[in-house]
Structure formats: structure tokens, C-alpha cells
Amino acid sequence: MNIYYQGNPGSYMHSASIAIEPYLWEKPSEIVWKTIFKDVWEQITLGNIWVLAIENSYMWSIHPNLYGFLKHDCKIIGEYYGKVDHCLCSLEDHTSKIKIVYSQTPALEQCYKYIQEFNIETRECSDTALSAKIAAQSEEPWVAGICSELAAKIYWLNILDTCIQDQKNNTTRFAIITL
């Protein structure tokens, strides 16, 4: 049995996959990441688990995953509510030096006030953990990512600020799915 999720290592779906692992009927062989939601849905096979975000308290329904239920005959066997605490992370050592921040569109929107306060240029990417990876691989230290603390640690970035989202009680509801 494998667990599949969307996003790079360190994404919120990765965190949810780690959190549910102790409650499964058997230990998974692997926790496998896929770049886009569609790629996760294509891994539907007997005996595997999918952990997919279906709703966020700030951004509401996550439509690509809700549409997946219309195309696939699967079952939700559980749910997990994960707290969303966005961090600003970078190779840089001070927030005032940040010029560009990457993240997925919902995370950028969830941190709108913070981004405006520091007048940071935004760039979109497919997931929050990818933004950390981009910041870590950038040749420019003033590039940052908005991501989880886990992603910042995985990619060896400085955490410049925590809990930067506009709504402090931001949570995502994840569906635990199998055939």
C-alpha cells in the first residue's frame, strides 16, 4: 500500500499524509508525491490511499478534487483537518530584503495583507512546497516562498516570519480516499 498526495515534499498534503499514517490499517510502503491533482487521481488502484484537499476555510472548495469524485468510483474512508500556518522563507536573513515571493495562488491570496504590507512582488507556482524549492535553488537570495514550516526545513531555508496568513484560524479539510 502507498499513500499518494499532490505537491512537492513539504506541502500541506504531505503533512496530512504523514499525520494520518499511524491510523491506517497497515504501514504504507511509500508516501508518493505527484505534481498535479490529476496525476494523483490516475494512481487509483486497489489497496492504495489518496490524501487530497477538498476544502479550505478561507478559499472554500477545491474544485479539481471534487470533480475527481465524479470521474472515479472511490470511497472517502476518513478526513483530516490540517491547520494552515504559512511562513515566509528564504535564503535571505531578513524580511526587508525580500523582493519576490513564490507560492500557489490560494496561499498568495491567503497572505494578501502581509504581501501588501511589505510590497513584495508575487509569482505563482503549483504548490507551497515548490515555492520553498524555488527559493532554495534561486541564485538570488531575495527570492522567498510562502509555505509550511516543514517545507522550509526540508529545503534548508530561513524562516523569516510565521503565521502570515490573513485569517489565523485557517484550516484545510483533507479526504482520505481508497477504492
N, C-alpha and C positions, 0 to 999 in steps of 0.2 A: 504494500500500500504506500502511495505517495500523497503528499499534500501539494496542491497547485494553487498559486496565487498570482495576481498581476502586480508588476512593479519590480524594480531592482531590489537587491538585498538592502534592508533598512527601511523599506516602505511601510506604511501603516498596515497594509495587508500582510506583509511579512511578520510584523509584530503580532498581529491577530493569529496567524498560523502557529507561531511559537507558543502563544498563550493557550491555545486550545489543545495542543499536542498531549499534555498529561491526561486529558479527559477522554481521549479516544480509546477504543476497544483494543487496539494494538499500536505499538510504536511504529511510526512511518519509517520507511527505508530512506526517504529523502523529502525535503521540503524544496519544491522546484518553483522558480520564478519564470514568468512569461512576460514579454514586453507589453502586450495589449490584452484587453479583456477577451477578445475573440480567440486568441491563442489559448487562453485558459479553458474556454468552453470546448475547444477542439480536443482537449485531453480527456473528455468524458469516456471513461471505461470502468467496467465493474471493479469494485474494490478500492478505488481512489477517492480522495476527498478534495473538494474545492472550497477555498475560502475567498468569498467575493463581497466587496462592499455593495450594499443595496440602498443605503440611506444615510444622510448626514444631517445633523440637527441644524446646520447653518445653510447647507446647499440643497437639502431635500433629496429627492430620489436620484439614484444613479442609474439612468436610463439604459445604458448599454447592457448592464447586468439584468435588469428587469426584462428586457427584450430576450435575453438568453433563455429565460424560463419558458417563453413562448415557442422556442425552437427545439428545446431538449426535454426529454422525459426524465426528469430527475426529482429528487426529494430534498427538502430542507430538513436536516436532522437536528439542527441546533442554531443558535445565534450567539454572537459575541458583541458586546458593546465596548468599543475602544475609545479612550479619551484621546482627543487630538490636541497636542501641545506643540505648536510649531516653533521651531528655533531658527535663528539666523546663524548660519555657519559659513566659515571661510578659512582660507589660509592666512588671511589678514588678522591683525590682533585688536582692531578697534572698529566699532560700528561707523564712526565718522569717515572712515577711509573707503567704505563700500560705495561703488558706483553702479554696479549691475547686479541684480538678483534673479536667479532662475528658480522656477518651480512649476508645478502643474497649475492650470488655470484656477481650479477651485481653491487651492492654497493661496495663490496670489490674491484672489478676491476675499478670502477669509482674513487676510492680513492687510487689507486696503489702508486703514488708518495709519498703521505703522510705516508702510511703504511711503505714504504721502508725507508723513512727519519728517522722514529722513531724505525725501526727494530722490529716491532710488529708481533707476530705470529698470523695467521688468522685461524678462524674456521667458517665454513658455517652453515647457518640456513635458514629457509624457507622465512623469510621476515625481513625487517629492524626493525619493532616494536618488533618482537620476540627477536631480539638481545638485545634490551633495557630491555625486561623482563628477559632474561637470566642474564644480568649484574646485575639487581636489586635483583635477587634471589640467586646470587652466594655468597658463603661463603668466596670467595677470592676477596678483594677489587680491585686487579689489573686487573680484567676482565672488559672489556669495550664493548660497542656496537656502531656500526655506524648506525645512524637512524635520524629521523626528530627531531626537537625541541619539537614538540607535544609529540612524544613517550617518550623523556627524561622527560618531565613534568608529563606525565601520570604515569610513573614508578618511580618518585621521584629521578631522577639521577642528578648528577652534569654534567653540560655541560662544558667539558674541552676545546673544540675547535669547531668552526663553519665554515661552508663553506669549508670543507676539500676535496671536490671532485676536480679532476684534471682539469676539464672544468667548469669554473664558470657560464656559461650560459646553464646549464644542465636542460632540461625540459622533462616532460613525458606527452604524449597525452593520455587522457582517453576517452573511448567511453561510452556514456550514452545509455543504451540498454533497450528495452522493447519488448513485443510481438506486 
